């Protein structure tokens, strides 16, 4: 990344950023110091390689984000040409993100984590799950297996009957069977932001995130209706001079 690119910062209206999964830990958050199992993500900085507009030849609004660094030997020449045109170094990952408003966005700007997401925001995280290879029905679909008694030999983990249609003579589509498991794109919706460390480009999210450590993830504003955590309003409690709650029946231990 050139020095001129580092000074250009994308507007905060672009609420999406690329990152990688670091790991999981526990963290106290909110005002009530609740203990959360959080996922640590290293997000950004992500330079904008290209801006596509609906008025141009592309026909839709989108930005092409880059993340990470790698040797030029592992990058295709057409991709190197796009990066060189934007004044950027070879990137490890590049992802295209659809946007509704392109105001203020241009190639060469940098999307930084600080200022995009705040504590209490809800975000969606998209990643590629871990590949499990060829898996059986018990691991892939949660089958219980067959009984391991009364002469059942080597049938404990078999799927059992596949179909019962004599006239049809085939297995219907959609039957749950053994096959390839994992390595698919999944999205975790509405994860709460517990902490944001801007100088270190770290964001702490409540809950798990798909993918292995070091895997690429896309963090964006949630598509759900509620965008931020709203603390519940507890009803006011009236107490007398003795500290007892007015309107609540005293316990048996207090009456003795």
PETA-V517650 format. One record per residue. N is the residue number from 0. RES is the residue in three letters. SS is DSSP state (h for helix, s for strand, l for the rest). Layout:
((N/RES/SS) (N/RES/SS))
This chain:
((0/UNK/l) (1/UNK/l) (2/UNK/h) (3/UNK/h) (4/UNK/h) (5/UNK/h) (6/UNK/h) (7/UNK/l) (8/UNK/s) (9/UNK/l) (10/UNK/l) (11/UNK/l) (12/UNK/l) (13/UNK/l) (14/UNK/l) (15/UNK/s) (16/UNK/s) (17/UNK/s) (18/UNK/s) (19/UNK/s) (20/UNK/s) (21/UNK/s) (22/UNK/s) (23/UNK/s) (24/UNK/s) (25/UNK/s) (26/UNK/s) (27/UNK/s) (28/UNK/s) (29/UNK/l) (30/UNK/l) (31/UNK/l) (32/UNK/l) (33/UNK/s) (34/UNK/s) (35/UNK/s) (36/UNK/s) (37/UNK/s) (38/UNK/s) (39/UNK/s) (40/UNK/s) (41/UNK/s) (42/UNK/s) (43/UNK/l) (44/UNK/l) (45/UNK/s) (46/UNK/s) (47/UNK/s) (48/UNK/s) (49/UNK/s) (50/UNK/s) (51/UNK/s) (52/UNK/l) (53/UNK/l) (54/UNK/l) (55/UNK/l) (56/UNK/l) (57/UNK/l) (58/UNK/l) (59/UNK/l) (60/UNK/l) (61/UNK/s) (62/UNK/s) (63/UNK/s) (64/UNK/s) (65/UNK/s) (66/UNK/s) (67/UNK/l) (68/UNK/l) (69/UNK/l) (70/UNK/l) (71/UNK/h) (72/UNK/h) (73/UNK/h) (74/UNK/l) (75/UNK/l) (76/UNK/h) (77/UNK/h) (78/UNK/h) (79/UNK/h) (80/UNK/h) (81/UNK/h) (82/UNK/h) (83/UNK/h) (84/UNK/h) (85/UNK/l) (86/UNK/l) (87/UNK/l) (88/UNK/l) (89/UNK/l) (90/UNK/l) (91/UNK/l) (92/UNK/s) (93/UNK/s) (94/UNK/s) (95/UNK/s) (96/UNK/s) (97/UNK/s) (98/UNK/l) (99/UNK/l) (100/UNK/l) (101/UNK/l) (102/UNK/l) (103/UNK/l) (104/UNK/l) (105/UNK/l) (106/UNK/l) (107/UNK/l) (108/UNK/l) (109/UNK/s) (110/UNK/s) (111/UNK/l) (112/UNK/l) (113/UNK/l) (114/UNK/l) (115/UNK/l) (116/UNK/l) (117/UNK/l) (118/UNK/l) (119/UNK/l) (120/UNK/s) (121/UNK/s) (122/UNK/s) (123/UNK/s) (124/UNK/s) (125/UNK/s) (126/UNK/s) (127/UNK/s) (128/UNK/l) (129/UNK/l) (130/UNK/s) (131/UNK/s) (132/UNK/s) (133/UNK/s) (134/UNK/s) (135/UNK/l) (136/UNK/h) (137/UNK/h) (138/UNK/h) (139/UNK/h) (140/UNK/h) (141/UNK/l) (142/UNK/l) (143/UNK/l) (144/UNK/l) (145/UNK/l) (146/UNK/l) (147/UNK/l) (148/UNK/l) (149/UNK/l) (150/UNK/l) (151/UNK/l) (152/UNK/l) (153/UNK/l) (154/UNK/l) (155/UNK/l) (156/UNK/l) (157/UNK/l) (158/UNK/l) (159/UNK/l) (160/UNK/l) (161/UNK/l) (162/UNK/l) (163/UNK/l) (164/UNK/l) (165/UNK/l) (166/UNK/l) (167/UNK/l) (168/UNK/l) (169/UNK/l) (170/UNK/l) (171/UNK/l) (172/UNK/l) (173/UNK/l) (174/UNK/l) (175/UNK/l) (176/UNK/l) (177/UNK/l) (178/UNK/s) (179/UNK/s) (180/UNK/s) (181/UNK/s) (182/UNK/l) (183/UNK/l) (184/UNK/s) (185/UNK/s) (186/UNK/s) (187/UNK/s) (188/UNK/s) (189/UNK/s) (190/UNK/s) (191/UNK/s) (192/UNK/s) (193/UNK/s) (194/UNK/s) (195/UNK/s) (196/UNK/s) (197/UNK/l) (198/UNK/l) (199/UNK/l) (200/UNK/l) (201/UNK/s) (202/UNK/s) (203/UNK/s) (204/UNK/s) (205/UNK/s) (206/UNK/l) (207/UNK/l) (208/UNK/l) (209/UNK/l) (210/UNK/l) (211/UNK/l) (212/UNK/l) (213/UNK/l) (214/UNK/l) (215/UNK/s) (216/UNK/s) (217/UNK/s) (218/UNK/s) (219/UNK/s) (220/UNK/s) (221/UNK/l) (222/UNK/l) (223/UNK/l) (224/UNK/l) (225/UNK/l) (226/UNK/l) (227/UNK/s) (228/UNK/l) (229/UNK/l) (230/UNK/l) (231/UNK/l) (232/UNK/l) (233/UNK/l) (234/UNK/l) (235/UNK/l) (236/UNK/l) (237/UNK/l) (238/UNK/s) (239/UNK/l) (240/UNK/l) (241/UNK/l) (242/UNK/l) (243/UNK/l) (244/UNK/s) (245/UNK/l) (246/UNK/l) (247/UNK/l) (248/UNK/l) (249/UNK/l) (250/UNK/l) (251/UNK/h) (252/UNK/h) (253/UNK/h) (254/UNK/h) (255/UNK/l))
